Amino acid sequence: MKRFIKILLFVFFFSLQAQATEWQALPGTAPAPADNPTTAARVELGKMLFMDPRFSSTGTISCNSCHNLMEGGDDSRRVSMGVHGKTGGRNAPTVWNAAFHSVQFWDGRAALLEDQAKGPITNPVEMGMKDEQAAMDRIIKITGYKPFFDKAFGKNSITIDNVAKAIAAFERTLITANSPFDKYVKGNKKAMNKQQLRGMKKFVSTGCTSCHSGAAFNGPQKKLGRGFYVTFPTFDNKYVSQYKLNDDKGREEVTGKIADRGLFRIPTLLNITDTAPYFHNGSVNDLAEAVRVMAKSQLNHELLDTDVNDIVAFLGALSGEYPKIIMPRLPSTSGSSIIVEY
């Protein structure tokens, strides 16, 4: 009961705080740690590594496999498929604007994009490499990568840490600014239509900004590596069982603390129209239904269909402009393949 009251007070407090805060447009650049500046050389290398499936045991899975940059930065699946057709238990979040999260993964187990980039490589369900050294042996054998590492990090720099830094540097360029909402916030009052404006007001009055605040609509901004989490779901109702929202222990799986059960990092709402299905388990395939579920499960509100449609229209105004991504030419091996594990 005490935990329930604390949750209600939390939601109320941050709802007031968010409403008192002015709307923010998405910045054109993302914050980066001091030891990994976003240089052109690191971005170029990172894009190559992001797209290269030879980083996986079967040579079939790249970062882009689950975070398809040619679309919404996800894979449109309920849960992603890795090597040998294996699947995990969580939906792949979009990598677009992920640089604005203070922590990575649904449960915040990675403090920075650099930490996140390492995780899938040795995950048996994702890229399936035996260990990090096995992955690096692959890269070392692709001799064409060496000049790109030399340019980005200096001599003798082909290490797993620099692989992660390069991928993270590239991901920090994946920003979709200049949405209708951004334009509206910057002063163009014609950038959003009447329905979107109604939806924005309903978004606030329903209490959605208690969690989805800030320029990326992903919660109160924290320093990189310091996460902000909320309990999901908060209220029990038909949707909880229908979509199995309580089956995942959330952050408890990272900390081992029962008090962290059901805690998740707040996802961004930017480009949400392009990232179905929704929620940590990908259980809801329709954005309007996702709005209904969130209103009832987090804020105990039953929304009218007209209100749902208005909020969905507002969410559509959060879709920014995707920068042009030119697929890189990957360095090849000569006369033999490095993919030896099947």
N, C-alpha and C positions, 0 to 999 in steps of 0.2 A: 504493500500500500504506500509506504514511504517513497519507494522508487517511482511509483505512478504519479504521486503528487509532485515529485521533483521534475519529472518529465513535463507535466503540465505547466509548471512554473517556468521551466526552460523555454518551452514553446512560446509562452506568453511574453516573456522578457525579450526574446530575440525577434518576435513579431513586432513589438513596439520599436525595437532598435532599428530593424530593417526598414520600417515605414518612415522612420525619422531620417534615414540616410538617403541622400540623393541618388538617383539612378546613375550608373556609371557606364561609359562606353568601353568596349574592349580595347586595351592598348595594342599597338602594332608590334611591340616586342615583348618577349617574356623574360622574367628574371632568371639568372643563371648563377650557379655557385662560383666563387672566386677562382677555384682551381680548374674551371672548365669554361672559359669564355667562348662565345658563339662565333668562331671564326669561319671564314669561307672554306678553308681547307678541311676543317673538321666536319662541317656540314656536308661537303661533297663526299667525303669518306663515309660519313654516317649514312647517307642516302644509299650508297652502294651496299653497305652491310645490312641495312634495313631490308633491302630487296633480295638479298642473296639466300636462296634456300639451301645452299651447301653447308650452312651453319647447322643444319639438322642431320640426325643420324641417317635418315633415308634420302636426304637431298630433295625433300618435297615441301618443307615448311620453312617459310621466312617470316620475319616480323609482319610483312605485308599480307601474309596469308590470313591472319586473324584481324589485322588492322588495315584493311584495304583503302589506300589513299586515293584510288580512282573512284571511290564512292564516299561513304560516310565515316571512314576510319575504323570501321568494325567489319564483321563478316556476314551480317544479316542472319546469323544462326542463333538458336536459343543458347547453345553453348558451343564453343569452338571445337574443331576437329584437328588433332595433331597427328603425329607419326602413327602409322599402322592403323589409322582410323579411330584412334583413342579419343575420347571426349572427357572434358572436365566437368565441374559442377557449377561454373559461373559463366555469365555472359561476358563477352569481350567488350570492354568499354572503348569508346572512340579514342583514338590517339590525337585527333584534331583538338587543339587547345588544352591538351593534357598538361602542358607546361605550366598552366595556371593552377594546377592542383598543388597543395602544399605537401601531400603524400600521394603515393601511387598504389594501385590495386584497390579492389573494393574494401578490403580490410586494412588498408594502410600499412601493409607489411614492408613496403619499400619506401624509404624516406625520400629518395630523389629519383629522377628519371634514370640516372646512372645505375642505381641499384635495381630498378625495375628491368632494365635492359639485360641484366645478367640472368634473371630468374628463369625465363622460358628455355634457355639454352640447355640446361641440364634437367629440366622437368621431364619426367618419363612420359607424361601425357601430352606434352607440347612438342619441343624440338628433339628431345630424347637423346642428347649426347651423354656419354658415360660420365664425363667430368669436364671441367673447364679447359684442362690441358688438351684433351682430345679435340675440343673445338678449336683451340689455338693451333694445334698441329695441322688442322685443315687449312686455316688461313695462311700459315707459313708456307705450306706447299703451293699455294696460289701465288707465285712469285710476283705477279702483276700488282699485288696489293702493296708491296713494299714501298714504292715511291710515294704512294698516297699517305701511308703512315709517316714516312720521312717528312713530307711536307706539312702534315698536320701536327706532328708531335716531336719530330727530330729523329736522329739515328737510333737504331736498336729499340724501337718503340712499339713493336707488335706484341702487345700484352692484352689480357682480358680487360683490364681497367681502361685502357685506351679504346678498345672496341666499344665498351659501354659509354665512354665519354663522347665518342664520335656519334653513336646512335642518338644519345641524348641531345647533343648539339643540333643534329638534324631535326629531331622532334620539336625542339624549341622554335623552329621556324614554321611549324604547322599551325598557323593562326588564321582564323577566319573572321577578320574584322569587317567593318563597314556594312553591317546588317541594317535592315530598315530601323531596328531599334537603336543601333548606334547612331545612325543619321538623325533620328528623332531627338535623342539625348543631346546631340551636338547642335541642335537648333532648327533642323528641318522638320517643321511640324506637319508637313505633308507626307513624310516618309512612311507613316503608318496610317492605315485606313480606320474607319470608325469602329469596325468590329474588333480590330486589334487593340484599339484604345480602350474599348469596353472590357476586353479580356485582360488588359493590363490592370485596370481598376479592380476587377474581380480577383485577379491573381493576388493582389495585395489584401483585399478585404477578407478573402478566404483564409489567409495566413500563410500562403506559399512562401512568402519572403522570410518567414521565420527560419528557413533553412536555405532556400535558393536565393541568396543575395550576392552582391558583388558583381563585378564586370563580367565574370564567367558564370554567374548564377550557380556557384558551387559552394556557397557558404562564406562565413566570415574569413577574411584573409589572415593566414598565419605565415610565419617564417617558413622557408623551405625546410621540409623534414619534420615539421610539427603539425600533426594532423588535427582535423576537427571532425567529430563523428556524431551521428544521431542514431537513436534506436529506431529500427524499422522492422515490423510495424509497431505503432504505439497503441492503437485501439484494436480490440478483437472484433471481427465481423465476418460476414460470409466470404469476403474476398481473401481473407487470410488462409482459410482452408482451401478455397477454390484454386488459388494460385500458389499454395504451399510456401507462403512467405516466411513462415517460422522455421522451416526445415534447416536453414543454414544458420550456423552459430555465429557467423560474422566475425568480429574482431576477437572473440574468445578463442578462436582457433590459432591466433597469433600469440596472445598473452597468457592463455590458460586460465584467465580469470572469469568466473561466472558473471561478475558484474559487467563484463564486456560482451555478454551474449546479445546478439542482435544489433550490435553497433556496426555501422557502415560509414565509409567516407561519402560525403554528399557528391553525387555526380553532377557534371555540368548539364545545363539545359540548352546550350548552344548547339544549333544544327540538329536538335532532337527529332525533327521530322525525317531526318535521314538515317536514324540509328535504331529503328525497330529491329527486334523485339526489345521490350523494356524490363527494367529491374535486374537485380543481381543474378536472378536465375533465368532471365529471358522468358518469363512465363506469360507475359501480356504482349500480344502482337498488334494492338491497336492503340494509337495515342489517346484517343478520346476515352477509351476504357482505362488507360493508365492514369489519366487525370481523375477519373471517378474513384479509382482505387486509392490513389494518394490522398484525395480529399477526405475519404472516409477512414482510411487506415491510419493516417497521420494526424488529422485535425478533427475527425469525427463530424465531418460535414457531408450532407447529402446535397449534391448539386443538381440543379435543373439542367435539362439537356441544352437549353439556350446558353446557360452559363458555361457548360462544358465546351460547347462549340466556340464560344468567345475566347475562352482560355486557350484552346487549341490554336485559334487564329493568332493570338498573341505569341504563342510559342513559335509559330511559323515566322514571326518577325525577328526571331533571334538567330535565324540562319544567315550567316555572313558570306562573304565572297571567298571561295576556295582559290588559293594561289595555284598557278600553273605548275604542275609537277612533270618534269621531263624524265622519263625512265632512263636510268643510267646504263651504260655499257659496262658489264661486269668483266673483270680480268679473267681470262680462261687458263686452263692447264693445257699443256702441250703433249699430245700423244698418249695420255692416260687419264683415268678418272680418279678423283679422290673419294668418291662415294663407294665405300667398300662394305658397309654394314647394311644388311637388308632384313 
